[in-house]
Amino acid sequence: MKLFYERKIFVVTLASLILTFFNSAFAQLRFDALILKPKEIYKITESDILVVDSLVMGDSSTIMLDMTKKESFLHFKVMQIGNGCSIVGRGNDGLKGQDGIKGKNGNGPCADAFNGSNGSKGSAGMPGSNLSVYLSRINLLGSLTIDVAGGDGGEGGKGGNGGNGTGGTRICRGGDAGNGGNGGDGAKGGAGGIVRLFCKDCATNLVSLENTKLFLKVFSGNVGDGGQEGSAGNPGMGANEGKIGKDGIPGKVGALGVKGSYRLLAK
């Protein structure tokens, strides 16, 4: 009897976990009407699906996609757009690499300095969101920008400067200068997202509105610049001067990300 009871609890618990996962994975936001005031920002959180019967976007209002989701789906029966409105799913910019540490100076007479450390590579820009928009009718009174560009790649960190050699004496020459560290490489720009815009009963061809009332940004993020090289330190002075150090090498520019794409379809 106890074993049966434990099995029953396990089955119920497992079923609850599966149901919870299913609901969270396929949760959607549903509204009869969504009216955004001018300059209002509506953020979609914890969902990749927004379903609205009637959407009104006031001038300069914005819908922000949930960037924890790789893809988002927006369903509108009627969509009315004011001036300068936006749907944004742009990838986050990468972070700048850490700067190298300056080399220590020589310790004591005639002591050589230490080299600066290299800067680290920047982090890559994040990809823009993939977005599918399904609507029955659209009234573009103003303009709409859909921005799913990739984030910019992070800049490489600067190389650390070399340390200074200490001065020489009558019996020993000055210490050698420390070399500068290399700059970190820049990072790759994030890939642009993919946009699919389907309109069921659009009286106007969506393609004819492109770059006049409808703007799509699917480009990849900018590449990260290479970090600046570290400078060599100064040699120790004296009757016999220490060796001159070398400057580091600048970091390499990051690679180009993949450009996104879009499709504008009307039945």
N, C-alpha and C positions, 0 to 999 in steps of 0.2 A: 504493500500500500504506500509506503514511504517513497519507494523508487518511482512509482507511477506519479505521485504528487510532484516529485522533483522534476520528472520529465515534462509534466504539464507546465510547470513554471518556466522551464527552459524554452519550450515551444512558444508560449505566450510572449516571453521576453524577446525571443528571436523575431517573432512576427511584428512586435512593436518597433524593434530597431529597423526592420526592413521598411515598415510603413513610414517611419520618421525620415529615413533616408530618401524614400521615394518622394515624399512631400517636399523636402528641402531641395532635392535635385530638380524637381519640375514645378516649383512654386512660381506663381505668376502674380503680377499686380493687375487688378481689374477695376476700371472706373467707367461709369456711364458718361461722365464728363470730367475733363481736366482743363482748367482755365489758368494759365500762367499770366501773372501781371507783368507789365513792362519791367525789364531787367531782372525778373525773378529767375532763380536757378532751382530746377527740380532735379534732385539726385536719386537715381535708381539704386537701391541697396538690397543686397541679398536676393537678387533675382536677375534672370537674363531674359525675362519676358514681361512686356508691358502691353496690356490690351485696353484700349480706350475707344468708346463709341464716338465721342466728339472731343477733339483736341483744339484748343484755342491758345496760340502762343502770341502774347503781347510783344510789342517792340523790344528788341534786344534781350529777349528771354532765352533760356538755355535748358536743354535736357542733358544731364550728365549720365553716361552709361556706367554700369558697375564694372570697373576694370579688373575685378577679381574673376570675371567670367571671360572666357576666350571669345565668346560669340553672344550677341544679343539679338532679340527679335521684338520688333515693335509692330503692333497691329492697330490701325486706326480706320474707322469708317469714314469720318469726315475730319479733315485737317485744315485749319485756317491759320495762316502764317502772317505775322506782321513784319516790320522792317528789322533787318539785322539779327534774325533768330538763328540759333545754332543747336545742333545735336553733336555732342562731343564724346569721343571715345579715344582720345589721343594717348599714346603710350608715354609713360613717365621717362624723363631724361635719366641717363646714366650718371653715376657719381664720379667726381674727379678723383684720380688716384692720389695716394698719399705722397707728400714730398719726402725726398730723401733727407737723412740726418747729416748735418755738417760734421766733417771729420774733426777729431780732436787735435789740438795743437800738440807739438812735441813737449815732453815733460822733462825739464832739466836742460843744461847746456848741450848744444850740438845734437839735439834729439830730432829724429825725423817725425814729420806729422803723419796723421792717418788720413786715408782717403774718405771722401764723402760717399754716402750710400746712394744707391740708385732710387729714383722715383718709381712708384708702382703704376701699373696700367690702370686706366680708367675702366669703369664698368659699362657694359653695353646698354644702349637705349632699349626700352621695352617696346614690343610690337603694339601697333594700334589694334583696336577691337575689330572683329569681323561683325558686320551689321546687316540684318535683313529687315526691310521695312515693307509692310503690306498695308495698302490703303485702298479705299473705294473711291474717294474724291478728295481733291486738294484744291484749296483756294489760296494761291500765292499772292497776297496783297502786296507783300514786300519782298523779302529775300530770305533764303534758308541756306546755311552752310552746314554740311556734314563733314566733320573733321575727325578722321581716324588715322591721322599720320603717325608714324613711328616716333618714339622719343629720340632726342639727340644723344649721341655717344659721349661718354665722359672724357674729359681731358686727362692726359697723363700727368702724373706728379712731377714736380721739378726735382732734378738731381741735387743732392746735397753738395755744398761747396767743400773743397778740400781744406784741411787744417794747415796751419802755418808752422814751418820748421823753426826751431829756436836758434839763436845766434851762436856762432862759433867762438872759439878761444884761440890762444896761440898754439895749442897742441891738437886741436881738432877743428874740422870745418863745420860750417853751419848745417843745420838739419835740412833734409830734403822736404820740399813742399808736398802736401797731399794732393792727389788727383781729385778732380770733380766727379761726382756721380753722374750716371747717364739719366736722361729724362725718361719717364715712363711712356709707353706707347698709348696713343689715343685709342678709344674703343669704337666699335662698330655702331652705326646708327640703327635704330629699331626698324623692323619691317613695317611697311604701311598695311593698313587693314583692307579687307574686301567688303565692298558695299553692294547690296542687291536691293533695288527699289522697284517694287511691283505696284502698279496702279490699275485697278479694275475698270473704273469708269471715268478715266481722265479725258476731258474734252480736248486738252492741249497735249501735244507730244512733249514728253518730258525732256527729250533731247534738245528741243528748241529753246528750252529755258536755261540750258546749261551755260554757265558763265555770264548770265544776265540776272536771273533770279534764283538759280540753283547752282551752288558751288560745292564741289566735292574735293576734299583734300585726302589723298591716299598715298602721298609720297613718303619715302623713308625718312627717318631722322637724319640730321646732319652728323657727319663723322666727327669724332673727337680729335682735337689737335694733340700732337705729341708734346710731351712735357719739355720744358726748357732744361738745357744741360746745366750741370753744376760747374762753377768756376774753380780753377786750381787755386790752392793756397799760395802763400808767399814763402819762398825759401829763406832759411836762416842766413843772416848776414854775418860777415866776418872777413878775415883775411882770405879764407877760402869759402866762397858762398856755396850753400847747398844747391841741389839740383832743382831746376824749375819743374813744377808739376804740369799735368795735362788737364785741359778742360774735358768734361764729359761729352757724350754724344747726345744730340737732341733725340727725343722719342719720335717714333713713326706715327704718321697720321692714321687714324682708324680706317677700317674698310667700309665700303658703301653697303647700306642695308638694301633689302629687296623692296621694290616699289609695289604698292598694292594695286587693286583694280576695282572697277565698278561696272554695274549693268543697270540700265534704265529700261524697264519694260512696262508696256501698257497694253491692256487687252481691248 
